[in-house]
């Protein structure tokens, strides 16, 4: 059985001037699948060779093969570019000659042409490859036996939405469900952002609790450098100290007040700064 939207290992049974025909395994030559020359990627192919070909429908609704690798196959999630808009949806670049449709009914939020968003790839009722932004229902929970996702593990994630409390919903490694609580990030996030994250917690339902922060020690040292750079660029003084408001610290340094106070303490122990009621000064 041919799987549209996936790679299939098929044998070349005929060669023509415009390409090769692959055995569709139905016993009917009329079902053989065309692999156009341009899709063969200049490979030297012969009758009897087996090729791992991606199968899709072209603009004329014909079943076509290619040796090109798309950005994702059916059943996968990928960050893809929206390339055009039509009345019934948006077309998305999947890396093939034909873009795929993201129907209006499959859009959880407004898309913009030229921007990238995470999509789940599926087959619609007509066996055409399509895309949806409603990816949450396809995500998996981490199982206890999966040792890769332990506390402290570093992972890659893509933001695909936000909860009402501004916690960011994240797809981890294009497969698993995760969340960044609103008090764990201090820069503006948007759907489609790719992030390097650290596993902070594993919830009972298998969802990953994530943070964009490094380990506390690394985070403190990094923030110490940021504070020193800020002071050097402002004549050795800043109107912020360990009494400053959390909102001011978040706005200027994109960090929590607790991390900010720890960093100030580290710099003071190194005799690099001192604080008074007006702010913080650099010891020259």
N, C-alpha and C positions, 0 to 999 in steps of 0.2 A: 504494500500500500504506500502510495506517495504521500509524504507529509508536506503540504504547502506551508511556507513560512519557516521551514527548517532545512538542515542539510540532509541530503540523501545520498547514499553510496550506490551509484548507478553505472551500468556498463554502456559503452559506446557501441551502437549496433550499425550505424550508417554515417557516412560522411558526404557532405554536399559542398557546393561552392560557397555557401553562406554560413556554414556551421556544421554541427554534429547533432545526431539524434541519439537520445539516451533511452534505453529500454525502461518503459514505465511498469513493467512486470504484470501486464494485464493479458498478455497473449495476443494483443491487437497492435499491429504496426501503426494504426491510425492514432493510437494513444501515446506513441513515442514522443519524448519531450525534446524540443529544440534547445541546443546550446549554441547561440550565435557566436560567430568568430570573435566579435569584440568582447564577449563574456568569457572567452576561453583564456584571456590574458596572455596571448602569444605562447601558450604552452604547446609543445609538440605532442599531439595526441593521435592515437591510432585506433582503428576498430578493434574492439576487445578490451581496451583499457577501461579500468574502473575509475571514476572520478567522484569526489565528494562535492556535490553541487547543491547550491541553495536554490530552492524552487519557489517561484512566485508567479503572479499574473501580471502581464504587461498592460500597456494602455489600451490594447485591443482585447483584453480579457483572455488572452491565450496563456496557457501554462508554459513558463519559460524557465530555463536553468541558467545559472551563472556560477563562475568560480570565485567571484568577488565575495568578500566577507562583509555583510551588512553590519550596522552598528549594534543590532540586536536581532534575535530570532523570536518567533512566537513563544510566549511564556517567559520572556525576559524583560527587565527594566533597564532603560538607558536614558541618558541626558541627551535630548535631541533638539535640533533647531527648527523652529517654525518658519516656513519659507513663503507661504502665501495664504490668503484668506478667500473663501468662497461663501455663498449663502448658507451652505449646509455644514460648514465647519472650517477647519484649517488643514493645510497640507504640511507634512513634517518630513524632513530629509532623513532618510534611514541609510544613506550611502549607496543607493542603487539608482538606476536610470529613472525609475518611477518613484515619486514621493508617495507616502501613505497618508490616508485621511484620518484626522482626529475629529469625529462627528461632534456636532454641537451637544448632542445628548450625552457625550462622554467627557464633557469638560466641567471640572469642578470649580474652575475660576476662569477669568478672562485671560486670553492669550494675546501676545503681541508678536507680529511678524518680525523676524530677526533675532528673537531672544530664544534662549534654551530653557527647556523644562523637562522634568522627569516624566517619562511615559512608560506604560505597560503595553507590550505588543500582543495582539490577539488576532484571531480570525473572526471576521463577521459572518453573518448568516449566509452570505454569498461566497464564502471561502476566500475573501480578499483580506490581505493583511491590513490591519487598522491599529490605531493607537488611542489610549485613554489616559487621562490625568488622574483618574480614580484608582490610584495604585494601592491604597491602604488595604483593600480587601484581598489583595494578592500576596501580601507580605507574610512571612513566616515568623514564628517565635523561636528563639534560641532554645535548644534542648540542653538539659543538664549535662549530657555526655559530651557536648561540643566544647572541648577544652580551649579552643581558639578564642572564645569570647569570655575571658575571665576578667575579674575586677582589675583595672589598670591596663588592660589590653588596648592597643592603638588600632583604630579602625578608620575607614573612610565612609563618609555619609553624604547624602544629598537631601536638602530640605524639600519636602513636598507639601507642606501645609502648616497651619497654626491652629492651636486650640484656642478657646475663648479667653483663656488666661495668658495668652501669648507664648505658651510653651511651644517649641518648634517640633513638628513631627518629621522624623528623619528615616529614610531608607538606608540601611547599613549594608555595605558591600553589595548593593543592588538586589538585596534579597530579604533582609531581616528588618523587623520593625523596631524603631527606637524613638526616644524623646529627649529633647534638651529642655529642662525646666527653665522658666523665664528668668530665674535668679542665677542661672549658670552662664548666661551670655550678656555682654555689655556693649556689643556693636550691633548695628541694625542687620538683621538677616532677611532674606527674601527667598521665595520659592525658586529652586534651581541652584542655589548656592552649594558648592562642593566644599566640604569641610574635613579637616583632619581632626579626629575626635578620640577621646579616651573613655573607656567603659568605667562608669562610676558606680553603677548599681545594676543588678539583674533582678527585675521584678518577678513576682510569683508566676505571672502569666507568660513569662519568657521574653517580655519586652526589655530592651536595653536602655538603661538610664545613662545618658551621655553628657559629656562636658567638652567644650573646646579648649579648656585649660590644660596645661601640662601638670606635672606633679607639683605639689605645693612648693617644694624647694626650688624647682626650676622656674616656676611662676614668680616667686619672690625675687630671685636673682634677675630675671628678665625685667620685672617692674622696677627694680633698683636702677638698672641701666637707663630705663625710660625716664625716671625721675631726674637722674643726673643730667641726661641730655636736655631735658626741659629747663632745668636750672641754668645750664650753660648757655642756652639760647635766650634766656631772660635775665641776663646780667646777674646771675647767681641768686636770684630770689623768686619765690612763688608765694602767692597769697593762700596757700593750702597747707594744712598741717593735720595732725591726728584728731583735731576737733572739727574739721571741715565736714560739711554735709555729704551724705552718701550720693546725693544727686549731682553735686559739683564734681565729685571724684569720678563718678561714672561718665559724666559729660566730657571731662578733660582727659582722663587716663583710661577710660573704658574698663574699669575694674571695680570690684567691691571695696567698701571701706575697710573691711577686715584685712584684705590682701594689701591695701594701701598702707595701713598702719604697720603691718608686718615688714613691709619694704622699708618704711621710714626707720623702723627700729633697727633693721639690718645696717642701714647707712649710718645711723648714729653710732652703732657699735664699732663701725669702721672709721669713726671720726671724720666722716666726709661732709656731714651736715649738722646743723643744730636748728631747733625750733623755738619760736616764741609766740606770743599771742597774735602777732601779725602774719605769721606764716613760717616758711622754711627758708633757710639761707645756706648757701654753699660755703664750706670752709676752704678758703683758698690757700 
